[in-house]
Amino acid sequence: MRTATVGRLAVSLLGALVAAAAGYVLFFELPTTGVELLGILLVIATALLGLRIAGRLAGNAFATYNVAEVAVEGPISRDGGKRFPSGPNTTPADDIVEQIEAADADDNVEGLLMKLNTPGGEVVPSDDIRRAIVEFDGPAIAYTTDVCGSGGYWIASGCDELFAREASLVGSIGVIGSRVNASDLAERMGLSYERFAAGRYKDAGVPLREMEEYERAYLQGLIDDFYGQFVERVAEGRELSEEEVRATEARVYVGEEALDLGLVDALGTREDAEDRLAEVLEIEPDVREFEPERGMMARLSIGSAQVAYAFGAGIASVLDTDEEIDVRL
């Protein structure tokens, strides 16, 4: 490991020196206009760019990590709340899937460590993350800190083992769908709903009128279908019967009780999960966090989302959907 570190440093410094020399020739020696100051600034910029590129090359050439860690934190959604910020720590599901796939394609990575600290979120994005974990070529050990509920537990069912803290909240194996009933308000304001739709169920759940019983049954059927899939995933992943899973009735459990019910494999911290992964792989683990790369504009966008969330949290739960019914795990 010491040799690899020295090698990375040597390659990085060599890359910076080569880039600085090239920048000096291109931007300082060759110009005849006399703008030496601009040339020096360009040399420095080129050297920094060269250092960054060389650092990446050195990291790949002298990699010491053998375990990838990917985190799922905050509400789970497809786009991470880009349209309406659903929370200050929300990560797009597609980004998480991309990092798991990147770890799987990395020849240095032998095992996957998943951090799950999420209350859940959208159904299909949660399942996409779970599928990526199942398809990972190697053992996947998950650990939770505060909460691993609903969609988070859907993801956990795809891992080989799950660790939880004594005070972690685990479970919530259920599905919820909701709609705003604004028919009385619309009536008081003198608003009426005029329907133009092709297909009997196209406007099922529209908030400006009372719901018909056949519409309610139709929408509840969708929720039941999602719940059935959830139960199957958990039963398969945790080696429980579907009856045992349904008996939880979407309750959350603290760590000790979750362990007794077979919802987690052991009580412990991140270090315990890492030790377990080392035991399975029979290696000395060196963990690298796999995170999505974000440019300056993306970082500014995240900052704006955090401010918007702090100013008016709650608007996303009503508006962040293209459907009249907001279905979440």
C-alpha positions as CSV (number, residue, x, y, z in Angstrom):
1,M,0.0,0.0,0.0
2,R,2.9,2.3,0.8
3,T,4.5,1.6,-2.6
4,A,1.2,2.3,-4.3
5,T,0.9,5.6,-2.5
6,V,4.4,6.7,-3.5
7,G,3.7,5.6,-7.1
8,R,0.5,7.7,-7.2
9,L,2.4,10.7,-5.9
10,A,5.2,10.3,-8.3
11,V,2.9,10.0,-11.3
12,S,0.9,13.1,-10.1
13,L,4.0,15.2,-9.7
14,L,5.4,14.1,-13.0
15,G,2.1,15.0,-14.8
16,A,2.0,18.4,-13.2
17,L,5.7,19.1,-14.2
18,V,5.0,18.0,-17.8
19,A,1.9,20.1,-18.0
20,A,3.7,23.1,-16.5
21,A,6.5,22.8,-18.9
22,A,4.1,22.5,-21.9
23,G,2.2,25.5,-20.6
24,Y,5.3,27.6,-20.2
25,V,6.4,26.9,-23.8
26,L,2.9,27.4,-25.3
27,F,1.8,30.5,-23.3
28,F,5.0,32.3,-22.2
29,E,8.0,31.6,-24.5
30,L,6.2,31.7,-27.8
31,P,4.1,34.9,-27.5
32,T,5.8,38.0,-28.7
33,T,3.2,40.4,-27.4
34,G,4.8,40.8,-24.0
35,V,1.8,39.8,-21.9
36,E,4.0,37.8,-19.5
37,L,1.5,38.0,-16.6
38,L,-1.2,36.4,-18.7
39,G,1.3,33.7,-19.7
40,I,2.2,32.9,-16.2
41,L,-1.5,32.6,-15.2
42,L,-2.1,30.2,-18.1
43,V,1.0,28.2,-17.1
44,I,-0.5,27.8,-13.5
45,A,-3.9,26.9,-14.9
46,T,-2.4,24.3,-17.2
47,A,-0.3,22.8,-14.3
48,L,-3.4,22.5,-12.1
49,L,-5.3,20.8,-14.9
50,G,-2.3,18.4,-15.6
51,L,-2.1,17.6,-11.9
52,R,-5.8,16.7,-11.8
53,I,-5.6,14.5,-14.9
54,A,-2.4,12.9,-13.7
55,G,-3.9,12.3,-10.3
56,R,-6.8,10.4,-11.9
57,L,-4.5,8.3,-14.0
58,A,-2.3,7.5,-11.0
59,G,-5.3,6.6,-9.0
60,N,-6.3,4.0,-11.6
61,A,-2.8,2.8,-12.1
62,F,-1.9,2.4,-8.4
63,A,-5.3,1.7,-6.9
64,T,-5.3,0.2,-3.4
65,Y,-9.0,0.0,-2.8
66,N,-10.9,-3.3,-3.0
67,V,-14.3,-2.4,-1.6
68,A,-16.7,0.1,-3.0
69,E,-19.1,2.0,-0.7
70,V,-22.3,3.6,-2.2
71,A,-24.7,5.6,-0.1
72,V,-28.5,5.9,-0.4
73,E,-29.5,8.9,1.8
74,G,-32.7,10.8,2.0
75,P,-35.9,10.3,0.0
76,I,-35.6,8.1,-3.0
77,S,-36.7,9.5,-6.4
78,R,-35.8,9.2,-10.0
79,D,-34.3,12.7,-10.4
80,G,-33.4,13.6,-6.9
81,G,-36.1,16.2,-6.6
82,K,-34.8,18.4,-9.4
83,R,-38.2,19.7,-10.3
84,F,-39.2,20.3,-6.7
85,P,-36.7,19.7,-4.0
86,S,-37.9,16.8,-1.9
87,G,-35.2,17.2,0.7
88,P,-31.8,18.6,1.3
89,N,-30.0,15.2,1.1
90,T,-31.8,13.5,-1.8
91,T,-29.7,11.6,-4.4
92,P,-31.2,10.6,-7.8
93,A,-31.7,6.9,-8.1
94,D,-30.1,6.8,-11.5
95,D,-26.9,8.3,-10.0
96,I,-26.8,5.5,-7.4
97,V,-27.4,2.8,-10.0
98,E,-24.6,4.3,-12.1
99,Q,-22.2,4.2,-9.1
100,I,-23.0,0.6,-8.4
101,E,-22.5,-0.4,-12.0
102,A,-19.2,1.6,-12.0
103,A,-18.0,-0.4,-9.0
104,D,-19.1,-3.7,-10.6
105,A,-17.1,-2.7,-13.7
106,D,-14.0,-1.8,-11.7
107,D,-11.5,-4.7,-11.6
108,N,-10.2,-3.5,-8.2
109,V,-13.6,-3.9,-6.5
110,E,-14.3,-7.2,-4.9
111,G,-17.2,-6.3,-2.6
112,L,-19.9,-3.7,-2.1
113,L,-20.7,-1.8,1.1
114,M,-24.1,-0.1,1.0
115,K,-25.0,2.7,3.4
116,L,-28.8,2.9,3.7
117,N,-30.2,5.9,5.6
118,T,-33.5,6.5,3.9
119,P,-37.2,6.5,4.8
120,G,-38.1,5.3,1.3
121,G,-39.6,7.0,-1.7
122,E,-40.7,6.1,-5.2
123,V,-41.4,2.5,-6.2
124,V,-39.5,1.9,-9.5
125,P,-36.4,3.9,-8.6
126,S,-36.1,1.9,-5.4
127,D,-36.4,-1.3,-7.4
128,D,-33.8,-0.1,-9.9
129,I,-31.2,0.3,-7.1
130,R,-32.1,-3.1,-5.7
131,R,-31.7,-4.7,-9.1
132,A,-28.2,-3.1,-9.5
133,I,-27.2,-4.6,-6.2
134,V,-28.4,-8.0,-7.1
135,E,-26.6,-7.9,-10.4
136,F,-23.3,-6.8,-8.7
137,D,-20.7,-9.5,-9.1
138,G,-19.6,-10.0,-5.5
139,P,-20.9,-9.9,-1.9
140,A,-23.0,-6.8,-0.9
141,I,-23.3,-6.0,2.8
142,A,-25.6,-3.1,3.9
143,Y,-25.7,-1.1,7.1
144,T,-28.2,1.5,8.3
145,T,-27.7,4.3,10.7
146,D,-30.9,6.1,11.6
147,V,-33.6,4.6,9.4
148,C,-34.0,1.9,6.7
149,G,-37.7,2.0,5.9
150,S,-40.0,1.2,3.1
151,G,-38.1,1.8,-0.2
152,G,-34.9,1.7,1.7
153,Y,-35.8,-1.8,3.0
154,W,-36.9,-2.7,-0.6
155,I,-33.3,-2.0,-1.5
156,A,-31.9,-3.8,1.5
157,S,-33.7,-7.0,0.5
158,G,-31.3,-7.2,-2.5
159,C,-28.2,-7.2,-0.2
160,D,-26.6,-10.3,1.2
161,E,-26.7,-9.0,4.8
162,L,-28.0,-6.0,6.7
163,F,-26.6,-4.5,9.8
164,A,-28.5,-2.0,12.0
165,R,-27.9,0.0,15.1
166,E,-29.8,-0.7,18.3
167,A,-31.8,2.5,17.8
168,S,-32.2,2.2,14.0
169,L,-35.7,2.2,12.7
170,V,-36.2,-0.7,10.2
171,G,-39.1,-2.0,8.2
172,S,-42.2,-0.1,7.1
173,I,-42.9,-2.8,4.5
174,G,-45.9,-1.2,2.9
175,V,-47.1,1.1,0.1
176,I,-49.0,4.4,0.4
177,G,-51.0,6.3,-2.1
178,S,-52.7,9.6,-1.5
179,R,-54.7,12.4,-3.2
180,V,-55.9,15.8,-2.3
181,N,-59.7,16.1,-2.2
182,A,-60.4,19.7,-3.1
183,S,-64.0,19.2,-4.3
184,D,-65.6,21.1,-1.4
185,L,-63.1,23.9,-1.7
186,A,-63.7,24.1,-5.4
187,E,-67.5,24.2,-4.9
188,R,-67.2,27.1,-2.3
189,M,-65.0,29.0,-4.8
190,G,-67.5,28.5,-7.6
191,L,-65.2,26.2,-9.6
192,S,-66.6,23.2,-11.5
193,Y,-64.8,20.2,-13.1
194,E,-65.6,19.6,-16.8
195,R,-64.3,16.3,-18.0
196,F,-62.7,15.7,-21.4
197,A,-61.1,12.2,-21.3
198,A,-60.9,9.1,-23.4
199,G,-60.9,6.0,-21.2
200,R,-63.0,5.4,-18.1
201,Y,-60.2,5.6,-15.7
202,K,-58.1,8.4,-17.3
203,D,-59.0,11.0,-14.7
204,A,-59.4,8.6,-11.7
205,G,-58.4,10.5,-8.6
206,V,-58.6,14.0,-10.0
207,P,-58.9,16.3,-6.9
208,L,-61.6,18.6,-8.1
209,R,-64.5,16.1,-7.8
210,E,-65.5,13.3,-5.5
211,M,-64.1,9.9,-6.3
212,E,-66.4,7.2,-7.5
213,E,-66.3,3.8,-5.8
214,Y,-65.1,2.0,-8.9
215,E,-62.2,4.5,-9.1
216,R,-61.3,4.0,-5.5
217,A,-61.3,0.2,-6.0
218,Y,-59.1,0.6,-9.1
219,L,-56.5,2.8,-7.4
220,Q,-56.5,0.6,-4.3
221,G,-55.8,-2.4,-6.6
222,L,-52.7,-0.6,-7.9
223,I,-51.5,-0.1,-4.3
224,D,-52.2,-3.8,-3.5
225,D,-50.2,-4.9,-6.6
226,F,-47.2,-2.8,-5.5
227,Y,-47.5,-4.2,-2.0
228,G,-47.6,-7.7,-3.3
229,Q,-44.3,-7.1,-5.2
230,F,-42.8,-5.6,-2.1
231,V,-43.7,-8.6,0.0
232,E,-42.3,-11.0,-2.6
233,R,-39.0,-9.1,-2.8
234,V,-38.5,-9.1,1.0
235,A,-39.6,-12.7,1.4
236,E,-37.1,-13.8,-1.3
237,G,-34.2,-11.6,-0.1
238,R,-34.7,-12.2,3.6
239,E,-35.7,-15.9,3.3
240,L,-38.9,-15.3,5.1
241,S,-42.4,-16.5,4.3
242,E,-44.8,-14.0,2.7
243,E,-47.1,-14.5,5.7
244,E,-44.3,-13.4,8.1
245,V,-43.6,-10.3,6.0
246,R,-47.3,-9.4,5.8
247,A,-47.6,-9.9,9.5
248,T,-45.4,-6.8,10.1
249,E,-48.3,-4.7,8.7
250,A,-45.9,-1.9,7.6
251,R,-44.7,-1.3,11.2
252,V,-41.2,0.0,11.9
253,Y,-39.0,-1.8,14.5
254,V,-36.0,-0.7,16.5
255,G,-32.8,-2.7,15.9
256,E,-33.2,-5.4,18.5
257,E,-36.8,-6.3,17.6
258,A,-35.9,-6.2,13.9
259,L,-33.2,-8.7,14.6
260,D,-35.6,-11.0,16.4
261,L,-38.0,-10.9,13.5
262,G,-35.3,-11.7,10.9
263,L,-35.4,-8.3,9.3
264,V,-31.7,-7.6,9.9
265,D,-28.8,-10.0,10.2
266,A,-26.9,-8.4,13.0
267,L,-26.6,-5.3,15.2
268,G,-23.6,-3.2,14.6
269,T,-22.0,-0.1,13.0
270,R,-20.4,0.6,9.7
271,E,-17.1,-0.8,11.0
272,D,-18.9,-4.1,11.8
273,A,-20.4,-4.3,8.4
274,E,-17.0,-3.6,6.9
275,D,-15.4,-6.4,9.1
276,R,-18.1,-8.8,7.9
277,L,-17.4,-8.0,4.3
278,A,-13.6,-8.6,4.9
279,E,-14.5,-11.9,6.5
280,V,-16.6,-13.0,3.6
281,L,-13.9,-11.9,1.0
282,E,-11.0,-13.0,3.2
283,I,-9.2,-9.7,2.5
284,E,-7.9,-6.6,4.3
285,P,-10.5,-4.1,3.2
286,D,-9.6,-0.7,1.7
287,V,-12.9,1.1,1.1
288,R,-13.4,3.8,-1.6
289,E,-16.6,5.8,-1.7
290,F,-18.2,5.9,-5.1
291,E,-20.0,9.2,-5.6
292,P,-21.5,10.8,-8.7
293,E,-19.3,13.5,-10.2
294,R,-21.0,16.9,-10.1
295,G,-19.9,20.0,-12.0
296,M,-20.1,23.5,-10.6
297,M,-23.6,24.1,-12.0
298,A,-24.9,20.9,-10.4
299,R,-23.4,21.9,-7.1
300,L,-25.1,25.3,-7.3
301,S,-28.3,23.6,-8.2
302,I,-28.1,21.4,-5.1
303,G,-27.4,24.4,-2.9
304,S,-30.5,26.2,-4.4
305,A,-32.6,23.1,-3.7
306,Q,-31.5,23.0,-0.1
307,V,-32.5,26.7,0.4
308,A,-35.8,26.1,-1.3
309,Y,-36.4,23.1,0.9
310,A,-35.7,25.0,4.1
311,F,-38.0,27.8,2.9
312,G,-40.9,25.7,1.9
313,A,-40.6,22.1,2.7
314,G,-43.7,20.1,2.0
315,I,-44.6,21.4,-1.5
316,A,-42.8,18.5,-3.2
317,S,-45.1,15.9,-1.5
318,V,-48.1,17.5,-3.2
319,L,-46.6,18.6,-6.6
320,D,-43.7,16.1,-7.4
321,T,-45.8,13.8,-9.5
322,D,-47.2,13.6,-13.0
323,E,-50.2,11.6,-11.7
324,E,-53.2,12.6,-9.6
325,I,-52.2,9.9,-7.0
326,D,-48.8,10.1,-5.4
327,V,-47.6,6.5,-4.7
328,R,-44.6,5.9,-2.5
329,L,-43.0,3.2,-0.5
